[in-house]
Amino acid sequence: MRTSGVLLFVAYLGFISLGLPDAAHGINWPFVRMDFSVPIGWLGLVIAAGGIGYLMSSFSVGYWINRFGVGWLLVTSCLLVSSGLFGFYFSTSFIVFTLFSVVIGMGSGAIDAGLNAYAAEHFSTKHMNWLHAAFGVGATAGPIIVTSVLVSFSQNWRLGYAVLAIILFVMALVFLFSRHLWESEKHAPKKVDVTLGNTGPVTQLQALKHPVIRFQIVFFFLYSGVEVGVGQWAFTVMTESRGISIASAGTWVAVYWGALAFGRAIFGFLVERFSVDQLLRLCLAGVSLGALFFTVSITPYTSYFGLALMGFCAAPIFPCMISQTAIRVGKSYSVHAIGFQMSAAVMGAMTLPFLSGLIGGQFGLTFLSMSFLTYALALFVLFHLILRRAL
């Protein structure tokens, strides 16, 4: 499969830029909430608003690609994200701030779905894995940038969002000047999936009745809630209840996202040498152990180790579970199943961090961290139920 080197480079930049804003809220939130005088748990509202925007755009991305092409979709979506981040900078109230989160979600959803749709058709499997690792690079760089701005500019949270907005605007220009590359293979022959011809079409309702699919929907809901929730709340927990400095907490949140990216690169090689299910079992146990260390937190280093362990062990879970879907439920069910799983993941990222925030606001930040340990243990149990059902 021949692919333009320039196009591949731009795609990597696109995935990096997509990850940049994701972890910014977790660093800035203590200062945002004080500025707007809102409860600590209201971070979940911001995340939920972004998730709504994401769902709105990702569900309709096929229509927009067919109408305007991938190139223009990426340009417009990147401008939406940049505009939303600039909107954070100028927000005068929490309501306005939350509305701009919807704008960012709409842009991010379209970029994510558009890049993934294009990459699945035109790039090799190897590059697909590394593109998702590039997202982790962006998610690692985001906290570093925002923390640096907070430390260097008197805790000016608005300026951190403005810096990210400028980066995303530059990325929109990159997409603009490379848009012809995305359309160059527009009329290339499509790959035909002949496997579905061997079985009758499966409806969404039939797929929802499949027991393994139901378990996997819950699994992706929980997993996404853990991954996003830990990244969003760890900074607040460490700085407001454990006396850890802004610089140290921000650095170790960046380590969490960095371990996620690094782990995807490492496990990309390991899945070819070991049983995927065995690796998943070990990684889910590692996530639970990391959550335990972070929750107990005897010393700051216990928190740091727990974060790093969770990030590294969580790395292969999402892509490996996606790749195993067809094996567990069959090819005729897998198209619906993967759609359900992606939607469940977005819903989990929207609702579980919000729920944990409510728990933390009501009972204290110790119970907030305990909620993630509970989710992680539930994931471990649910995975074994999936294995039994799939046999």
C-alpha positions in Angstrom: 0.0 0.0 0.0 1.7 3.2 -1.1 1.2 6.3 1.0 2.5 9.8 0.6 5.2 10.4 3.2 4.0 14.0 3.6 0.4 12.9 4.1 1.5 10.3 6.7 3.5 13.0 8.5 0.5 15.4 8.6 -1.7 12.5 9.9 0.7 12.0 12.8 0.7 15.7 13.5 -3.1 15.6 13.4 -3.3 12.8 16.0 -0.8 14.6 18.3 -2.8 17.9 18.0 -6.0 15.9 18.8 -4.5 14.8 22.1 -3.3 18.2 23.2 -6.5 19.6 24.7 -7.7 16.4 26.3 -5.7 16.6 29.5 -5.6 20.4 29.9 -8.8 20.5 32.0 -7.2 18.2 34.6 -4.4 20.7 35.2 -6.4 24.0 34.9 -9.5 23.0 36.7 -8.6 24.0 40.3 -7.9 27.6 39.0 -10.9 27.6 36.6 -13.4 26.6 39.4 -12.0 29.2 41.8 -12.2 31.9 39.1 -15.9 31.0 38.4 -16.7 30.1 42.0 -18.2 26.6 41.1 -18.1 23.3 43.1 -15.2 21.0 42.4 -17.4 18.3 40.9 -18.6 20.6 38.1 -15.6 19.5 36.0 -17.8 16.6 35.0 -20.2 19.1 33.4 -17.4 20.5 31.2 -16.4 16.9 30.2 -20.0 16.0 29.5 -20.5 19.1 27.4 -17.5 18.1 25.3 -18.7 14.6 25.0 -22.1 15.8 23.7 -20.3 17.8 21.0 -18.1 14.8 20.2 -21.1 12.5 19.8 -22.9 15.1 17.6 -20.1 15.3 15.1 -18.7 11.8 15.1 -22.1 10.3 14.3 -22.5 12.5 11.2 -18.9 12.5 10.0 -19.7 10.1 7.1 -22.2 12.6 5.7 -19.7 15.5 5.9 -16.8 13.5 4.4 -19.0 12.5 1.4 -20.2 16.1 1.0 -16.9 18.1 1.5 -14.1 15.5 1.6 -11.7 14.6 4.3 -9.4 17.6 3.7 -12.0 20.3 4.3 -13.5 18.3 7.2 -10.1 18.4 9.0 -9.6 22.1 8.3 -13.0 23.0 9.6 -12.8 20.7 12.6 -9.4 21.9 13.7 -10.6 25.5 13.4 -13.6 24.6 15.7 -11.2 23.2 18.3 -9.0 26.3 18.1 -12.0 28.6 18.4 -13.3 26.8 21.4 -9.9 27.0 23.2 -9.8 30.8 22.4 -13.3 30.9 23.8 -12.0 29.5 27.1 -9.6 32.3 27.2 -12.3 34.9 26.8 -15.0 33.2 28.9 -16.7 35.5 31.4 -18.8 32.8 33.1 -19.0 29.1 33.7 -21.9 28.8 31.4 -20.0 30.3 28.5 -17.0 28.2 29.4 -19.1 25.0 29.2 -20.7 26.0 25.9 -17.2 26.4 24.3 -16.5 22.9 25.6 -19.3 21.7 23.3 -17.6 23.5 20.4 -14.3 21.8 21.1 -16.1 18.4 21.4 -17.6 18.9 18.0 -14.3 19.7 16.4 -12.5 16.8 18.2 -15.1 14.3 17.3 -15.0 15.1 13.6 -11.1 15.1 13.6 -11.0 11.8 15.4 -13.6 10.1 13.3 -12.3 11.6 10.0 -8.7 10.7 10.6 -9.6 7.1 11.8 -11.9 6.6 8.8 -9.2 7.7 6.4 -6.4 5.8 8.1 -8.4 2.6 8.2 -8.8 2.6 4.4 -5.5 4.0 3.3 -2.8 3.3 5.9 -1.4 0.0 7.1 -2.2 -1.6 10.4 1.3 -0.7 11.7 0.7 3.0 11.1 -2.8 2.7 12.6 -1.2 1.6 15.9 1.5 4.3 15.8 -1.1 7.0 15.0 -3.0 6.2 18.2 0.3 6.3 20.1 0.8 9.8 18.6 -2.4 10.8 20.3 -0.8 9.8 23.6 2.1 12.0 22.7 -0.3 14.9 22.4 -2.0 14.0 25.6 1.4 14.0 27.3 2.5 17.3 25.8 -0.8 19.1 26.8 -0.2 18.9 30.6 3.4 19.9 30.2 2.5 23.0 28.2 -0.3 24.0 30.6 1.7 23.4 33.7 4.6 25.4 32.3 2.3 28.3 31.6 0.8 28.1 35.2 4.2 28.0 36.8 5.7 30.7 34.6 2.8 33.2 34.4 1.4 33.4 37.9 -1.1 30.6 37.5 -2.8 32.2 34.5 -5.1 29.3 33.4 -6.5 31.3 30.5 -3.1 31.8 28.9 -2.6 28.0 28.8 -5.7 27.5 26.7 -4.6 30.3 24.4 -1.3 28.6 23.8 -3.1 25.4 22.8 -5.5 27.4 20.6 -2.6 28.9 18.7 -1.1 25.4 18.2 -4.4 24.1 16.9 -4.8 27.1 14.6 -1.4 26.3 13.1 -2.5 22.7 12.6 -5.6 23.9 10.8 -3.3 25.8 8.4 -1.3 22.6 7.9 -4.5 20.7 7.0 -5.5 23.6 4.7 -2.3 23.5 2.6 -2.3 19.7 2.5 -5.9 19.2 1.8 -5.3 18.1 -1.8 -3.2 15.2 -0.5 -6.3 13.9 1.4 -8.4 14.0 -1.7 -5.9 12.5 -4.1 -7.1 8.9 -3.4 -10.8 10.0 -3.3 -11.7 8.0 -6.3 -9.4 5.0 -5.6 -11.2 1.6 -5.8 -12.8 0.7 -2.5 -12.0 -2.5 -0.7 -15.0 -4.9 -0.8 -15.8 -6.9 2.3 -17.0 -10.3 0.9 -17.3 -11.9 4.3 -20.6 -10.4 5.0 -22.0 -12.0 1.9 -21.7 -15.4 3.6 -24.2 -14.5 6.3 -27.4 -12.5 6.4 -27.3 -8.9 7.6 -27.5 -8.4 11.4 -29.7 -5.6 12.7 -28.7 -3.4 15.6 -31.4 -4.9 17.8 -30.0 -8.4 17.1 -26.5 -7.2 18.0 -27.7 -5.7 21.2 -29.2 -9.0 22.2 -25.8 -10.7 21.9 -24.6 -11.3 25.5 -20.9 -10.7 24.8 -21.7 -7.4 23.1 -23.6 -6.3 26.1 -20.7 -7.1 28.4 -18.3 -5.3 26.1 -20.5 -2.2 26.0 -20.3 -2.0 29.8 -16.5 -2.8 29.6 -15.8 0.1 27.3 -18.0 2.4 29.3 -16.0 1.6 32.5 -12.6 1.6 30.8 -13.0 5.0 29.2 -14.3 6.4 32.5 -11.2 5.2 34.2 -8.7 6.4 31.6 -10.2 9.9 31.3 -11.2 10.3 34.9 -7.8 9.5 36.3 -6.2 11.9 33.9 -8.7 14.7 34.8 -8.8 14.3 38.5 -5.3 13.2 39.6 -3.9 16.7 39.6 -6.8 18.0 41.8 -6.4 15.1 44.2 -2.7 15.5 44.6 -2.6 19.3 45.0 -5.7 19.8 47.1 -5.7 16.8 49.5 -2.1 15.5 49.5 0.0 18.8 49.5 1.8 18.0 46.3 3.2 21.0 44.5 1.6 22.2 41.2 4.8 21.5 39.3 5.2 17.9 40.6 1.5 17.1 40.2 1.4 18.5 36.7 4.6 16.6 35.8 3.2 13.2 37.0 -0.1 13.7 35.2 2.0 14.2 32.1 3.8 11.0 33.0 0.5 9.2 33.2 -0.4 10.2 29.7 3.1 9.6 28.5 3.1 6.1 29.9 -0.2 5.5 28.0 1.6 6.5 24.7 4.8 4.6 25.5 2.9 1.5 26.5 1.0 1.5 23.2 4.3 1.5 21.3 5.7 -1.3 23.5 2.6 -3.5 23.5 2.3 -3.1 19.7 5.3 -5.4 19.5 4.3 -7.7 22.4 0.8 -8.6 21.0 2.6 -10.4 18.1 4.5 -12.6 20.5 2.1 -13.4 23.3 -1.6 -14.2 23.8 -3.6 -11.0 23.5 -6.1 -12.2 26.2 -3.2 -13.1 28.6 -1.7 -9.6 28.1 -5.1 -8.0 28.7 -5.5 -10.0 31.9 -2.1 -8.9 33.2 -2.7 -5.2 32.2 -6.1 -5.1 33.8 -4.6 -6.5 37.0 -1.9 -3.8 36.7 -4.5 -1.0 36.3 -6.2 -2.3 39.5 -2.9 -2.4 41.4 -2.0 1.1 40.2 -5.4 2.4 41.3 -4.8 0.8 44.7 -1.4 2.5 45.1 -2.8 5.9 44.0 -5.7 5.5 46.5 -3.7 4.4 49.5 -0.9 7.0 48.8 1.2 6.5 51.9 3.8 8.9 50.4 3.7 11.2 47.3 5.8 8.6 45.5 3.1 6.0 46.0 0.8 8.3 44.1 3.4 8.8 41.4 4.0 5.1 41.0 0.3 4.4 40.9 -0.3 6.9 38.1 2.6 5.6 36.0 1.5 2.0 36.5 -2.1 2.8 35.5 -1.0 4.7 32.4 1.3 2.0 31.2 -1.0 -0.9 31.9 -4.0 0.8 30.4 -2.2 1.4 27.1 -3.1 -1.7 25.1 -6.6 -2.3 26.6 -8.7 -0.2 24.2 -7.0 -1.1 20.9 -6.7 -4.8 21.8 -10.3 -5.1 22.9 -11.4 -3.4 19.6 -9.2 -5.8 17.6 -10.6 -8.9 19.4 -14.3 -7.9 18.8 -14.7 -9.8 15.6 -13.1 -12.9 17.2 -15.4 -12.8 20.2 -18.8 -12.0 18.5 -18.2 -12.9 14.8 -17.7 -10.6 11.7 -21.4 -10.2 11.0 -21.9 -8.7 14.5 -18.6 -6.8 14.8 -19.6 -3.7 12.8 -22.5 -2.9 15.1 -20.5 -4.0 18.2 -17.6 -1.7 17.5 -20.0 1.2 17.0 -21.7 0.4 20.3 -18.4 0.2 22.0 -17.1 3.5 20.7 -20.4 5.2 21.8 -20.1 3.5 25.2 -16.5 4.8 25.6 -17.6 8.4 24.9 -20.5 8.0 27.4 -18.2 6.6 30.0 -15.7 9.5 29.6 -18.6 11.9 30.0 -20.4 10.4 33.0 -18.0 8.5 35.2 -15.6 11.4 35.8 -18.7 13.5 36.6 -19.9 10.8 39.0 -16.5 10.6 40.7 -16.5 14.4 41.0 -19.9 14.3 42.7 -18.6 11.6 45.1 -15.5 13.7 45.8 -17.5 16.9 46.4 -19.9 15.0 48.8 -17.5 12.7 50.7 -14.0 14.1 50.0 -11.2 13.5 47.5 -10.1 10.2 49.1 -13.4 8.7 48.1 -13.0 10.2 44.6 -9.8 8.2 44.1 -11.5 5.1 45.6 -14.1 5.4 42.9 -11.5 4.7 40.2 -10.2 1.7 42.2 -13.8 0.4 42.2 -14.1 0.9 38.4 -10.8 -0.8 37.8 -11.7 -3.9 39.8 -15.1 -4.1 38.0 -13.2 -4.0 34.7 -11.1 -7.0 35.8 -14.1 -9.0 36.8 -16.0 -8.1 33.6 -13.2 -9.1 31.4 -13.3 -12.6 32.8 -17.0 -12.8 32.3 -16.5 -11.8 28.6 -13.9 -14.5 28.2 -16.3 -17.1 29.6 -19.2 -16.0 27.4 -17.0 -15.9 24.3 -15.8 -19.4 24.7 
